Amino acid sequence: MPKEIKNSKEGKLIGKISHYFSNIGVAVIDLTSALKTGDTIRIIGGEDTDFDQEVKSMQIEHDKIEKAKKGDSIGIKVSKKVREGYKVYKV
């Protein structure tokens, strides 16, 4: 059984998707590490979801923020459909 490596080729694991609003293309990410606007994230999950994107903006409770800390739940617009439980890495 393969071991999970936090700092693997995917980057550093920083959280997971807790909700996806398909009508507006926004994912809610529960963070286990800090994140800021301009960072590049990678979302991996399911059989064929694996993509990178720049964090152009993020929100907490509809308020736009520039940086988020461990423990925050943030909303970001994502370029592809995601599901709950998908892992989010900073690359």
N, C-alpha and C positions, 0 to 999 in steps of 0.2 A: 504494500500500500504506500503510495507516494506521500511524503511529508509536505505540508504547506510551508512555503518559504515566503516570508513577508517582503523581503527585498529581492525579489526575483526579477526576471526580464520584464515583467508587467510593470515594475516600479514599486513604490511603497504603498501598501494597503492603507487607505485612509478612511474607509467607511463602506457602507452598503446602501442600496436603494431600499427605502421603506415604503414608498408610494410612487405611482406614476399617473399623472393627469393626461390621458391620451388626447383629450379635446384641445389642450393648449401645448402639448409637448414638453411638459415640465416634470422633472424628477425631484423627489424629496430624498436627500441623502443624510443619513445619520453619521456624523463624522466621529472618527476615532483619532483624528490628527488635524492640525490646522490646515486651512486652505485660503488662498487669496485670489482676487481677480487677476487674470494674466497667467495663472498656473495652467499647465496642461494635465488633463486627467484621462484615464483610460477606463472604460467600463467593459467588464467581461461577465458573461453569464449565458445560461442556456446552451444550445448546441452551436449557434452561429452568431452570437453577439460578441463582438470584440472591436471596439473603435476608440480612437483618441479624439479629444476636442479641447479647445482652449476655453477656460472659464471666462466668459465675456462679462457676465454679471451674475449676482446671486442675491437672494432675499431671505430674510427671516420674518415670518408673519407679515408679508407684503411690504416690509421696509427694505430698501436697497442697501446692501452692505458691501464693503471692499474686502473684508477679511472675516473669517469665521474660525472659531477655536474648537478644540476637542470637546465633544458632548453636544455641540450645536446640531440642529436639524435645519438644513438649508434647502431652498428651492432653486434649481437652475434649469434653464432651457437646454434640452438635449437634442442632438441632431438625428437620433434614431430612437425607435421604440425600445423601451427597457421594461423590466419587470421587477417586482419586489424580490429582494435577496441577491440581486446582481451585485458583484463586488466593484468597488471604485478604487483606483490606484492613482497616485500622483507620479507622473513620469517626467 
